[in-house]
Amino acid sequence: MAATSSEKKTAAEVVAMLDLQRHPDGGFILETFRDPSISLPKSALPPRYKVDRAVSNAIYFLLPAGEIVKLHRIPCAETWHYYMGEPLTVFEVHDDGQFKMTVVGPDLRHGQKPQYTVPPNVWFGAFLTCDIESFTEDGSVFVKTPGRDSELHYSFVGVTCAPAFQIEDDEMATRESMKALAPKAEAFINYLKAEQRREESMALTSVEKKTAAEIVAMLDLQRHPDGGFYLETFRDPSISLPKSALPPRYKVDRSVSSAIYFLLPAEEIAKLHRIPCAETWHYYMGEPLTVFEVHDDGQIKMTVVGPDLRHGQRPQYTVPPNVWFGAFLTCDIESFTEDGSVFVKTPGRDPELHYSFVGVTCAPAFQFEDNEMATRETMKTLAPKAEAFINYFVPSD
């Protein structure tokens, strides 16, 4: 199937369901993950990092119409992930005076991207794309869209940072410094430095349905050796972590973070494996996807990554470090027992029409050298009751 249809929700409903809190600089926020497995001391980081911190964190963020993310900069790379609602425009001002606008949204045919990384130390802000009716390319003039209801028109996204965001690093822009840097973009700078305004918001952006092959072609995805299609979209060059500074299961030096697109068609799986870093999954489009975990105590856990908040799905989920896990399209399995001992597959599903398209972020960065594939013997010893699922996820030895 191309795009999962979930009941439209108002901004207030999303805020209430996920317990989002007001952000002091606009919108609503909830931190969903902060990795406790690796702590990075200030002394090991570049000068703009002001305090010690975890290696990564993740948040939910909802921006209603008429509100903005004010221009600011932070020392870490920040990856934005589109989940639902309207597309959102990230506005950057670089040190050479150039500015850049990137639309984070689901409409691949018109140049939107469901994932975008703001580089470290770049001034940036954000606004709902449809809040601006028109603008000149140099940013000197723009026209706002009137009469937009902030309950119906909003963007709901995820944001991941590595190293983890700390409020102590957050440097707010001043109009004076921004206008000196990019004088032609004065209109946008005034907008993204203005006080917050409550105007008005669209619930779910409607985009043309795409087949799996179309997405693979548009984004130049490649076959993944363990199932599905992928493309690495970002690997942070600003911080390198030597193997000696990491826990023992990390086998090589690496960047501080990486991000990929991943598309899983029906009838395919992400095979059971484990890696030493935390891995955060972000739902973009298509069907929901179930992450299947086997923990060291033999417990299994299944988490549905998808857009249907009312039925317990979540658009963002983090697999902890060193946990065995795999993934499958939720609708590929018709029914199953809670202990994983029995399941029934859904027959006759076309992989061109039924797929899940997600993003995956890792911090420290993923390296294939760390990737440990599960064996049936090991998994059945660990979780004997889940033999049916283990046989599905692990090729015969």
N, C-alpha and C positions, 0 to 999 in steps of 0.2 A: 504494500500500500504506500502511497506517496506521503501524505501528511495526516497525522493523527488528528481527528476532530475531537476536541474536548470542549466542554461547556464554557462559554465566555464568563469571565470573572471580572468584577470591578477591582480597582486598585485597593479599596478598603478590604475586600474579601481576601486578596492575596496577602496583604499586610497582616490581617488577623490570623489566617491559616498558618502562616510561617512565623508569626510573632516578630515581625520586623519592627525596628525601632527608628525613630526620627534621627537622621544624620544631621550634624550641625551645619554642614555645607550644602544641604539639599537632598531630597529623596529619603528613602527608608533603607535600613541595612540590618543584616544579621551575620555575624561571623559564624561560619559552619564548621571550620576546621583550622587548627593551628598545630603543626607537626611537633610533637614533643620528643621525637627520636633523635634529632640533631640540633644542638644549640651552636650558633655562630657568634663568637665574641666580637665586639667592636674592633678589637685589634687586628682581626683577620680580614676585615672588610675595608673597602675604599673609604676615603676621608669623609664623604657626605653621610655615611651611616653614623648616627649619633649615639646609639645604644646597642647592647647585645640583643640577640633575637633568635627565634626559631628559624628553621630553614625555609618554611613556607606557611602561607595561610590562604584561606578561601572565604568568600562572602557571597550572600545574596544581596542584590541591590535593585530597588524599584524607583524609577524616576517618573513622576507624574508630569503631564503636560503643564507648561507654564513655569516649570522649575528647571534649574540648571545645576550642573556640577561646575563649581567655580574654577577658574584657571589656577592651577597649582602644579608643583612638581615634587617627585619623590625619587630617591636614589635607585630604587629597584624597578625591574621590568614589571609591567602590570598587564595581564591578559584579560580581555573582555570576551564574554561568551553570551550570545543571544539565546534567550530561553522562550519568551513569549511577549505578546503585545506588539507595539510599534517598533520600527527600527530606530536606532539611536546613532547620532553623529558624534564621533570623537574629533575634537578640534585641537590641533597641536601648533605650538609656536616654537620653532627651533632656534638655536643660538645664532644661526646665520641670517635670521630674519624671515626665513621661509616659513609658511604655514601650510598645514596639510589637514584635509578633512576626510575621514573614513567612516562609511556607513556600516554599522554593525547590525545585521539583520538577515532574514531568510531568503531574500530574493536574489539568488545567484545570477540569474540571467541579466539583471540590471546592475551588476557590479557590487551588490551587497555581499558581506562575508559574515558568517555566524561566529567567527573568532578573529580577534585582532589584538596584537601586542603593542602597547606603547613602550618605546625604548626607555631605558633608565635616564633620569636627569633631563627629561623633556617637559616643557610647560604644556599642560593640556587641561581641557574641560570637556563637557559633554552636554548635549541637548537632544530633545526628541526631534528627529529629522523633519517630521511633518509640522512642527511648531514654526518652521521658517518656510514661508510660501515661495520666496525667490531671493537670490542674492547674486552679486557680481563675483567673478572668479578671484579678484584680489581681496575680497572681504571688506571692501570699503562701504558697500551699501547692501542692506537686506530688508526684506519685508516680512513681518510676522503674520502668521495665520490667525485670524480672529476667531473668538467664540469656541474654544475647545474645552470640553468638560474633562477635568482632571480625574474623575472617577472612571471614565470610559477610555481615555487616551493616556497610555503609559507605556513604558518599556521596562521589562523585567529581565535582568541579566545576572550573570555570575562574574565575579572578578577573582583572579588568582594572582598572588604575588610571591616571588622568590628572589632574594630572601624575604621573609615575612614583613608585611607593612607594620610600621610603628608610628604612632601619631607624632612622636618627637621629630621625625624626619620631614613632616609635611610642611612645605614652604608655599605660602599663598602668594600669588602674583599681586603686584601693584599696577594700577593703570599707567603710572608714570614710566615704570621700567618696561612694560609691555609695548606701550606706544613708541618708546625709543627703539625697541627691538624690531617691531613690525608696524611702522606708521600707517601703511595703507590699510591695515586690518582694523582700524580704529572702531568701526561699527561693531564688529564681532567682539572685540576686546571690551567695549563698553557693556555689551550684552552679557558676556560671561563673567564680568566683574560686578554686575548690578546686584542689588538686593533681590532676594528670592521673591517671586511673584506667584500667587496662586491663581492660575487661570483655569484652564479646563482640559480631557484625555481619550482613544480607540482601544478596544479590548484585544482582539486578535487580528494580526495582519493576515490578509488573505493573499496567498501567492499561488501561482500556477503549479500544479503537481508535476513532479519530475520522476523519471525512472531512475533506478540505481545506475544504469549505464550512463545516463546524462550527467549525473553528479560526478561520477568517476571521471568522465571526459572533461567536464568544465573545470574541475579542480586538479586534474592530472594526478589522481590517486593511483597508487601502485599496489599490486598484490602483496598482502602481508603473509609471511611464511607460516603463521599460526592461524590463518583464517581472516577473511574480510579484505578490505582495501584501506590504505593509509597514505598520509603525506605528512612529513615533519614540517611544521609551519614556523617554528621558532626554536632556537637554541641560544641561550643567553651567553654572549661572549665577554660580559663585563666582569664576571667572577669565575675563577677556576678553582675547583676543590680537589686537592691532591688526595690520592687514596689513603695516605698516612693520616689525614685529618678526619677520615670517615670510619664508621663501624666496620667490623671485619668482613661482612658479607659484600661490601663494595669492592669489586675486583680491579677497577682501573680508575685513573683520574677522570674528572668530568666537569662540565659546566654546572652552574648552580640550578638550572631548570631547563625544561624542554616542553614543547607542546606539539600535538598532532591533530589532524582530522582522522576519523576512523568511520568507515561504513561497513556494516555487517548485513549481508543479504539473508533472507529467509533460507532455512535449511543449512546454514553455516553456523559455526560456533567460534568463539575465542577459547582456545583450549586451556585446560587447567595449567597454571604456572604460578610462580611467585617471583617477586623482585624485592630488593632491599628498600626501595623508596616508596613513599606514599604516592598513590595514583588517583587523581580526581577525574571523574567522568562527568561530562556536561551534555545534556540532551539538546540537540538542535532541531531535528525534524525527522519525519517518518514515524515508525512504530516505537513504542517503548521497548526497552531492553532490560533484561534481568541479569544482574551481577550475582554469581553463585560463589560463595566463599566456603572453604573448609579450614577451620581453625585448629591449632595444635592440640586443643582439648577434645577434638572430634566433633565439636558442634558445627552445624552448617547454618548458613545465613543466606537469604535471598532478598535482594533489594531491587525494586523496579525503578529504573531511571527513565522518567517520562514527564509529560506536562499535566497529567490529571491529578491535581493537588487534592481534590475532594476524595479521591479513592486511594490516597496514600502514596501515589507516585511522587517523586522528587526530581527536579531537573538537574540536581547536582548531588554526587555521592563520592566520598573518598574511601578507597580501599586502604586499610592501614599497611604499613611496611611489613614484609615477610609473611604475608598471609597468602595461602593458596587460593586462586580465584580463576574463574572463567566467565563467559557471558553468552547469552543466547537471546533471540527475539522472544519477548514475553508471549506473543501469540503463537509461536511455534509449538508450545506445549499446551495441550488442551486441558489437562488436569494432572495433578500430582499429589502425593501424600506429603505431609509436613516434614517427615524425616528423610525424604528423598529416596525412599525405597521403591516407589512405583511412580511412573509417569506415563502419560499417553500423548503421543505426538499428534499435532494437527495435520491432516492430510491435504495435499494438493495446493501448496502455497507457492506462487510465482515469485522468484527472487528479484525480478525486475520491478515488481509492484510493491513487494513487501520487504522492507529493509529498515534499519535504524541508522541514522547519521548523527554522530556524536563528536565531541572533542575530548581529548585526554591530556592532562597536564601532570608532569612529574617534577618533583624537587626533592633531592638533587636530580639532575637530568637522567633520563633513562639511557642505559647502555646495554646493547645486546649481550655483552659478555656476562652480565649479571643474571640473565634470564634463565631460570631453572624450570624445566618442564617436568610436570608430575608423571609418575608411573602408576599404573593400576595397582600394583602390589603395595606401594607405599600408601596410596589413598584409601584402599580397602582396609588396610590395617588401622589407619587413622579414624575412618568413619565407615565401619562395616555396613551400617544400615542404609547408607546412601549409595549402595552399589549400582543401582539403576542410573543415577545421575553421573556417577564416576565413569561408568562404561560409555556414557554419551559424550563426556567431556575429554576422556583420555583415550587415545588410540591404543589398540592392543599392543602389548609389550613385544 
